[in-house]
Amino acid sequence: MPKNKMKYNININQIILSQYTELDIKDMAIFDYIYTMCASVNTKIEKERYKNHTWINYDNLIKDMPALKIKSRNSITPRINKLEKIKLITVLRKMIKGHRRVFVRITTKADSVFVETNERVRFDEKRVRETVQDNNTIDNNTIDNIGTKKIQKKTEKFIILLKGELKDKMLKKSEIEEIKNFVSYWTEPNKSKTKLKWELQQTWDTKRRLNTWMSNKNNWRYFEKKKGGGILRV
């Protein structure tokens, strides 16, 4: 959390807690803190990220979570390790100015159970961006390739356009998953890696395309159930 901003509420995900008997309430409280940090768009937190992972400052965690009564940094490490072991987070450890920093990222596995179907949350472009990167078929070894960099910039532009349409809207988990599919579909690059699918359309209106996509997906579920299959275009 930003300096002097205590986390007043702690959300305990009982689904995860019931599935993983090795976790206790303190583990889940720390996971909630991590989830909040990773979703933050605070400028300072953004600048301190490393390879899409968020720095978890143990000293700040202790100050921001007084109810946990954690006395030392050493007591946090095994709890972070537990969350990493069951793949709710990925962890990068890096020495910076003689001090080891721990950077974390929420996994897709954790995302799938953290947000309940009936709970609504705001559009998180960072999470969508990470999902697209995870699904990207471009070889990471060619990350310095000029064409690859252009594709990444174009994908970022698309996500920003989408963010503008979804600003301040509250979304269900199922809607978030469909938005991820929408982004993955329309940011597929052509064979020459020069343009994305959405750029190859004669006309483009982000809001209309998204509305059509969501409407078609709802119709498709009904059609698939009643008729046994079919094709819907957007």
C-alpha positions, 0 to 999 in steps of 0.5 A: 500500500502507498505510504501511510495508507493502512488497509482497513478491510481484509477480505478472506477468500473462504473458497481458497481457504477450504481447498488448501488445508495448509493455509490459515487465516493469516496466509489469506490475509497476506494474500488479500494484501498481495492481491490489492497491491498487484491490482493497484494503479498507484504510480509509485507502485507501478514504477517499482514493478519488475517483469510484471511482478509487484514489489511486496515491501515487508516493512509496509505490510507489517505496518499496513496489517496491524491486526495480523500482529506480525513482529518480524519480516522473517515470519512473512517469508514462509507464508509467501513461500506457501502461497508460491508452492500452491501456485497462487502467486509467482515470485521473483527475488532480486538484489537491489542496492544490497537488499533482497526484494520480493516481487510477486504476481497473482496467477491465473489459478488464483484469479479464477477463484478469487472473484466470485461470479456474483461479485462485481469488480472494476476493469483491470487493464493490468490483469488483461494485459498479463493474460494476453502476454501469457497467451501470446504465441510469439517466442519470448526469445525474440522479444528484442525483435522490432516487429515484436515490440511494435505488436506489443505497443499495438496491443497496449493501444487496444487495451487502453481503448477498451479501458476507456469504454469500461471505465468505472463499470462494475463487471462480473467474473464471467464478463471479465473472462469474456473481455480477456477472450475478446482482447486475445482474439482481436490482438492476434497479429498477422503473419508478418507481425505488422498488424493486429486483427482489429487493425485489419477491419474496414471499420472499428468501433470498440464499444459496438464490437464489445457489445456484439461480442458479449451479446453473441457469447450469451446467444451462443451458450443458449444456441449450443444448449438448445440446438447443439452448435453453430457459428456466430460472427462479430 
